[in-house]
Amino acid sequence: MTEDIIDMATFEQICEMDDDGSDEFSRAIVFGFLDQAEETFDKMDKSMSVTSPPQALQTLLPRIDC
């Protein structure tokens, strides 16, 4: 089941970047990802509570000026 949630090949590559005997690098990457995901879900919740779904998407997606 873990393989359905985590791309193990990518996770193993991240772990290979750790120094021997330390998981500091991979730990920072994983926790950074989780923090970013939590912030994104918080923004989504806030946006959905004050606007309609199409307006929420415009708020969440970065603007691209051509």
C-alpha positions in Angstrom: 0.0 0.0 0.0 2.9 2.4 0.7 3.9 2.1 -3.0 0.5 3.5 -3.9 1.2 6.6 -1.9 4.9 7.1 -2.1 7.0 6.9 -5.2 9.7 4.6 -3.7 12.2 5.1 -6.5 12.1 8.9 -5.9 12.2 8.4 -2.1 15.2 6.1 -2.4 17.0 8.6 -4.5 16.4 11.3 -1.9 17.7 8.9 0.8 20.9 8.3 -1.2 21.7 12.0 -0.9 22.0 11.7 2.9 25.5 11.6 4.4 26.4 8.2 5.9 24.7 7.6 9.2 22.5 10.7 8.9 19.0 11.2 7.6 19.1 15.0 8.0 18.9 15.8 4.2 16.0 13.4 3.4 14.2 14.4 6.6 14.4 18.1 5.6 13.1 17.3 2.1 10.2 15.2 3.3 9.1 17.6 6.1 9.5 20.6 3.7 7.2 18.8 1.2 4.6 18.0 4.0 4.7 21.6 5.2 4.1 22.8 1.6 1.2 20.4 1.2 -0.4 21.5 4.4 -0.1 25.2 3.4 -1.6 24.4 0.0 -4.6 22.6 1.6 -5.1 25.5 4.1 -5.1 27.9 1.1 -7.6 25.7 -0.7 -9.9 25.5 2.3 -9.8 29.2 2.8 -10.3 30.0 -0.8 -13.3 27.6 -1.1 -15.0 29.1 2.0 -15.0 32.6 0.6 -15.4 32.2 -3.2 -16.9 29.9 -5.8 -14.8 27.0 -7.1 -13.7 28.8 -10.3 -12.7 31.9 -8.4 -10.9 29.7 -5.9 -8.8 28.1 -8.7 -7.9 31.6 -10.0 -6.7 32.5 -6.4 -4.6 29.3 -6.0 -3.0 29.1 -9.4 -0.1 31.4 -10.2 -0.8 34.2 -12.7 1.0 33.8 -16.0 1.5 37.1 -17.9 2.4 36.8 -21.5 
